Amino acid sequence: MLNRPTTSPLPHFLLILLLTLTGCGESPQPPAEELGKESWRAEVAVPPPSQPKAPPGELDRALMIGVVGPLTGEGAEFGQQVRDGLMTAAHAFNDAGGIDGQPIGVIIGDNEGDSELTRGIVQGFLQKNVLAIFAAPTGWSTFAATQIVNRSETLFIAVGPRRRISRSGPYIFRLALADEIAIAALTKMAVSQMGLKRFALVTSSLYEHSLTTSALFKQALPVEGGEIVVEGDTYDTYTGQSGPDKVVPTLLKVDPPVDGILFTGGDEEGATLAQALQKAGIKAPLLGNEDLFTDQFLQAGGEAVVGSRLYSTWHPKSDTPHMGRFQTGFSQVSKLGVPERFAALAYDGFMLLAEAIQKARSTKPSQVREVLVNPEGFPGATGQTAFAEDGEAIKEPVLMEVQSLNGQIQFVPLPPES
């Protein structure tokens, strides 16, 4: 059994919510408590267990995590997905016994997409002695408080951001599929398994992530023996307009024709490009990143996107050990309907942290961190996930093909050897 450190008394409203949750057999999503602009939302809160094993001077922490992100306003869909993914994991883990019979508490702050509000919420979390903080994949949620958190030696796990933030300090973690790993896997499949050698690279330069992934494709292709023979951009610098179909005449001039088309833009542009390629008689398959993994890409592209291949963090129909439990639990906790990748990543992040706390037998951040950076990882809803020593996630992508099955156009996960 872990010992319980001395902490300040819990706020009264937290105790009321705790009694409400532990006094019944089910785990409904509890009501929110609003405290002014900070919109504090408490779900579960309990006194913390710990074991005095850390270096001299390091304090015990509460068995409690904070979650910061926009629940209202711009970007609210991202904060809500992270919140509900974490709460799905919290209910599942705590209902199964928690840590030595004690649940992990969760406190949620709505930052409304504001930088100062983010810092205020995080400072409030630190005053409550939280062990870790999870952040939604929005700019201020991820970047506004990294220095504050790292200086306090509090674990900080950013769910889903595309920028590397682990350089901010040893307590900063990024839980996201690294595009470098995913693009390496996609290009290897394209060259080694599909036999494609000559590629066109189509960038959407108005989109920062498109520029980043285009650069990564340029690095990865030569390693596999492929080459980019022509490049195009959907953005017209003269008109200031975006037109994916405008690159088609350039592709038609390439002789011999390209074997594949690497597209690094979003789903709407991707669908428009695919239709333009089909109309022009270009049969080279489209290959892209997980921005194409949307219903919009399938619906807008229709038959033209069949044969496209892409990578993603996860697929809701993938056969992973925790997929069934995650899907069922999410439907019970959330009102959002279908979970997105950020909810699944948040679920896996909570489980990774909870497992590290159990193994560390401590709530001291340095000891939990030592266990958290473990290559064995956790086989969650998004597949096997672990953290490297630098705070980056170790994950393999799900590679998919768009297929038409029984008259329905859908994403089909491909086995590793496909």
Solvent accessible surface area in square Angstrom, and as a share of the most:
residue,aa,sasa,rsa
1,M,161,0.72
2,L,6,0.03
3,N,87,0.45
4,R,146,0.53
5,P,22,0.14
6,T,138,0.80
7,T,52,0.30
8,S,80,0.52
9,P,126,0.79
10,L,36,0.18
11,P,44,0.28
12,H,133,0.59
13,F,33,0.14
14,L,2,0.01
15,L,73,0.36
16,I,85,0.43
17,L,9,0.04
18,L,26,0.13
19,L,128,0.64
20,T,74,0.43
21,L,21,0.11
22,T,86,0.50
23,G,68,0.65
24,C,67,0.40
25,G,85,0.82
26,E,138,0.62
27,S,32,0.21
28,P,71,0.45
29,Q,59,0.26
30,P,13,0.08
31,P,92,0.58
32,A,48,0.37
33,E,60,0.27
34,E,95,0.43
35,L,89,0.44
36,G,64,0.62
37,K,134,0.57
38,E,54,0.24
39,S,13,0.08
40,W,18,0.06
41,R,42,0.15
42,A,0,0.00
43,E,7,0.03
44,V,9,0.05
45,A,0,0.00
46,V,8,0.05
47,P,48,0.30
48,P,2,0.01
49,P,0,0.00
50,S,2,0.01
51,Q,62,0.27
52,P,98,0.62
53,K,109,0.46
54,A,19,0.15
55,P,81,0.51
56,P,140,0.88
57,G,76,0.73
58,E,36,0.16
59,L,130,0.65
60,D,34,0.17
61,R,29,0.10
62,A,4,0.03
63,L,0,0.00
64,M,4,0.02
65,I,1,0.00
66,G,0,0.00
67,V,4,0.02
68,V,0,0.00
69,G,4,0.04
70,P,0,0.00
71,L,9,0.05
72,T,63,0.37
73,G,60,0.57
74,E,163,0.73
75,G,11,0.11
76,A,13,0.10
77,E,97,0.44
78,F,71,0.30
79,G,2,0.02
80,Q,43,0.19
81,Q,15,0.07
82,V,0,0.00
83,R,38,0.14
84,D,0,0.00
85,G,0,0.00
86,L,0,0.00
87,M,0,0.00
88,T,3,0.02
89,A,0,0.00
90,A,1,0.00
91,H,16,0.07
92,A,47,0.36
93,F,27,0.11
94,N,27,0.14
95,D,99,0.52
96,A,92,0.71
97,G,34,0.33
98,G,9,0.08
99,I,1,0.01
100,D,53,0.27
101,G,61,0.59
102,Q,29,0.13
103,P,28,0.18
104,I,2,0.01
105,G,0,0.00
106,V,0,0.00
107,I,2,0.01
108,I,2,0.01
109,G,0,0.00
110,D,2,0.01
111,N,0,0.00
112,E,69,0.31
113,G,32,0.31
114,D,53,0.28
115,S,20,0.13
116,E,118,0.53
117,L,14,0.07
118,T,0,0.00
119,R,78,0.28
120,G,29,0.28
121,I,0,0.00
122,V,0,0.00
123,Q,79,0.35
124,G,11,0.11
125,F,0,0.00
126,L,38,0.19
127,Q,146,0.65
128,K,58,0.24
129,N,37,0.19
130,V,0,0.00
131,L,1,0.00
132,A,0,0.00
133,I,0,0.00
134,F,0,0.00
135,A,0,0.00
136,A,1,0.01
137,P,24,0.15
138,T,28,0.16
139,G,45,0.43
140,W,124,0.44
141,S,0,0.00
142,T,0,0.00
143,F,79,0.33
144,A,10,0.08
145,A,1,0.00
146,T,10,0.06
147,Q,125,0.56
148,I,26,0.13
149,V,0,0.00
150,N,29,0.15
151,R,171,0.62
152,S,37,0.24
153,E,83,0.37
154,T,0,0.00
155,L,0,0.00
156,F,0,0.00
157,I,0,0.00
158,A,0,0.00
159,V,0,0.00
160,G,10,0.09
161,P,10,0.06
162,R,82,0.30
163,R,139,0.51
164,R,92,0.34
165,I,5,0.03
166,S,13,0.09
167,R,196,0.71
168,S,49,0.32
169,G,16,0.16
170,P,77,0.48
171,Y,21,0.08
172,I,1,0.01
173,F,0,0.00
174,R,6,0.02
175,L,0,0.00
176,A,7,0.05
177,L,13,0.06
178,A,7,0.05
179,D,17,0.09
180,E,69,0.31
181,I,62,0.31
182,A,0,0.00
183,I,1,0.01
184,A,47,0.36
185,A,26,0.20
186,L,0,0.00
187,T,2,0.01
188,K,110,0.46
189,M,4,0.02
190,A,0,0.00
191,V,5,0.03
192,S,73,0.47
193,Q,84,0.37
194,M,54,0.24
195,G,47,0.45
196,L,21,0.10
197,K,100,0.42
198,R,55,0.20
199,F,0,0.00
200,A,1,0.00
201,L,0,0.00
202,V,0,0.00
203,T,15,0.09
204,S,7,0.04
205,S,36,0.23
206,L,120,0.60
207,Y,75,0.28
208,E,106,0.48
209,H,15,0.07
210,S,0,0.00
211,L,89,0.44
212,T,65,0.38
213,T,0,0.00
214,S,7,0.05
215,A,45,0.35
216,L,25,0.12
217,F,1,0.00
218,K,94,0.40
219,Q,120,0.53
220,A,16,0.12
221,L,1,0.01
222,P,89,0.56
223,V,121,0.70
224,E,50,0.22
225,G,52,0.50
226,G,7,0.06
227,E,94,0.42
228,I,45,0.23
229,V,53,0.30
230,V,25,0.14
231,E,95,0.43
232,G,20,0.19
233,D,56,0.29
234,T,3,0.02
235,Y,56,0.21
236,D,51,0.27
237,T,105,0.61
238,Y,206,0.78
239,T,85,0.50
240,G,37,0.35
241,Q,120,0.53
242,S,56,0.36
243,G,8,0.08
244,P,10,0.06
245,D,64,0.33
246,K,140,0.60
247,V,8,0.05
248,V,10,0.06
249,P,72,0.45
250,T,58,0.34
251,L,9,0.04
252,L,101,0.50
253,K,168,0.71
254,V,25,0.15
255,D,129,0.67
256,P,77,0.48
257,P,97,0.61
258,V,12,0.07
259,D,47,0.24
260,G,0,0.00
261,I,0,0.00
262,L,2,0.01
263,F,0,0.00
264,T,0,0.00
265,G,0,0.00
266,G,21,0.20
267,D,32,0.17
268,E,112,0.50
269,E,34,0.15
270,G,0,0.00
271,A,2,0.01
272,T,58,0.34
273,L,0,0.00
274,A,3,0.03
275,Q,87,0.39
276,A,17,0.13
277,L,7,0.04
278,Q,105,0.47
279,K,188,0.80
280,A,37,0.29
281,G,52,0.50
282,I,30,0.15
283,K,189,0.80
284,A,14,0.11
285,P,32,0.20
286,L,6,0.03
287,L,0,0.00
288,G,0,0.00
289,N,0,0.00
290,E,14,0.06
291,D,22,0.12
292,L,0,0.00
293,F,42,0.17
294,T,47,0.27
295,D,97,0.50
296,Q,73,0.32
297,F,0,0.00
298,L,20,0.10
299,Q,140,0.62
300,A,40,0.31
301,G,1,0.01
302,G,22,0.21
303,E,108,0.49
304,A,20,0.15
305,V,0,0.00
306,V,56,0.32
307,G,22,0.21
308,S,3,0.02
309,R,33,0.12
310,L,0,0.00
311,Y,0,0.00
312,S,0,0.00
313,T,2,0.01
314,W,8,0.03
315,H,9,0.04
316,P,42,0.26
317,K,155,0.66
318,S,20,0.13
319,D,148,0.77
320,T,26,0.15
321,P,85,0.53
322,H,23,0.10
323,M,13,0.06
324,G,49,0.47
325,R,147,0.54
326,F,0,0.00
327,Q,54,0.24
328,T,77,0.45
329,G,16,0.16
330,F,1,0.00
331,S,78,0.50
332,Q,135,0.60
333,V,10,0.06
334,S,14,0.09
335,K,199,0.84
336,L,62,0.31
337,G,52,0.50
338,V,107,0.62
339,P,11,0.07
340,E,93,0.42
341,R,54,0.20
342,F,18,0.07
343,A,0,0.00
344,A,0,0.00
345,L,2,0.01
346,A,0,0.00
347,Y,3,0.01
348,D,0,0.00
349,G,0,0.00
350,F,1,0.01
351,M,19,0.09
352,L,9,0.05
353,L,1,0.01
354,A,1,0.01
355,E,54,0.24
356,A,3,0.02
357,I,1,0.00
358,Q,75,0.33
359,K,110,0.46
360,A,7,0.06
361,R,83,0.30
362,S,0,0.00
363,T,0,0.00
364,K,11,0.05
365,P,0,0.00
366,S,31,0.20
367,Q,23,0.10
368,V,0,0.00
369,R,31,0.11
370,E,127,0.57
371,V,36,0.20
372,L,5,0.03
373,V,25,0.15
374,N,41,0.21
375,P,111,0.70
376,E,120,0.54
377,G,14,0.13
378,F,14,0.06
379,P,52,0.33
380,G,0,0.00
381,A,1,0.01
382,T,6,0.03
383,G,18,0.17
384,Q,98,0.44
385,T,0,0.00
386,A,2,0.02
387,F,1,0.01
388,A,31,0.24
389,E,114,0.51
390,D,83,0.43
391,G,1,0.01
392,E,13,0.06
393,A,6,0.05
394,I,79,0.40
395,K,4,0.02
396,E,125,0.56
397,P,19,0.12
398,V,29,0.17
399,L,30,0.15
400,M,0,0.00
401,E,32,0.14
402,V,0,0.00
403,Q,45,0.20
404,S,49,0.32
405,L,75,0.37
406,N,161,0.83
407,G,77,0.74
408,Q,113,0.50
409,I,36,0.18
410,Q,41,0.18
411,F,17,0.07
412,V,33,0.19
413,P,47,0.29
414,L,27,0.13
415,P,70,0.44
416,P,126,0.79
417,E,138,0.62
418,S,43,0.28
